[in-house]
Amino acid sequence: MRRGNQSSASEFILSGLPIQQEEQGMYYALFLGMYLTTMLGNLLIILLIRLDCHLHTPMYFFLSHLALTDISFSSVTAPKMLMNMLIHNKSISYAGCISQVYFFLFFADLDSFLLTSMAYDRYVAICHPLHYTRIMSQSLCFLLVILSWVLSCAGALVHTVLLARLSFFGDNTLHHFFCDLSALLKLSSSDTTINDLVVLIVGSMVITLPFICILVSYGYIGATILRLPSIKGICKAFSTCGSHLSVVSLYYGAIIGLYFVPSSNDTNDKDVIVAVLYTLVTPMLNPFIYSLRNQDMKGALRNLLSRGTFSV
């Protein structure tokens, strides 16, 4: 491929967030705090799962990978956004933009597959508790994670290769704070019919199909819970999957708001705001959801703090 003949754009201009210039400092501090909270919170989850032997179970194995994915997902867009707000340089190179698209799609898809694996784990734990250890073996857990990485890599690579073949003449301003695939397709001067078709097909495979699998899993879980004889058993069953269900609601709620609800104006301010929720708020809230709603995580945190206090 001869890149010079395929694209006239050597860089893109990111218009950034729809906020006033005098409010930049306040929002910079806010988003920096959110990003650091995301990093520290998810790193704490990984550390707790690593150090506490009681958390060496399939559910927490998937959770540790989800925490790592959330760190990476936020790191794809947040540092560049914060740097642009700080130094007021809104340009991004062509290669940097294409790379950002790839890693954004990769970690977004990986989130979806990991949440589906966690839903399957909860389904087996509640609907087939006597066979849980046999079904959710270590080899199956590793297989699900490896498969998630491979499928995410393939899906992101398809979009990136097709995007790199497009031409960008004239206006090179992206009305976003990062290189969003849909924004780039709108900006391209080439025919994007194939790209749009691939977005529909691959999007169905990596987002819609996993979402349907999660809904089916929780349908079976709900039916099983309602058949439990005691209120205590119902509350315990709900507590085991409440955290995961909350994260699923945040993740897919943001996706539906971003990609399935059309914008009401040409500036796409709504898309930018929802993208902030999707890339910064959701990964930041995940550690709080799992720590505040999960007794095992609370116990592991208490053990870590008591160990640290004792050593001091």
DAGI-V519299 format. One record per run of one state. SS is the DSSP state (H for helix, E for strand, - for the rest). FROM is the first residue (numbers start at 1). TO is the last residue. Records with the same first field share a line. If there is no record, write none. Layout:
SS=FROM-TO, FROM-TO
This chain:
-=1-2, 7-10, 15-20, 52-52, 56-57, 88-90, 128-128, 136-137, 165-172, 175-180, 188-192, 227-230, 261-268, 293-294, 312-312
H=3-6, 21-51, 53-55, 58-87, 94-127, 129-135, 138-164, 181-187, 193-226, 231-260, 269-292, 295-311
E=11-14, 91-93, 173-174
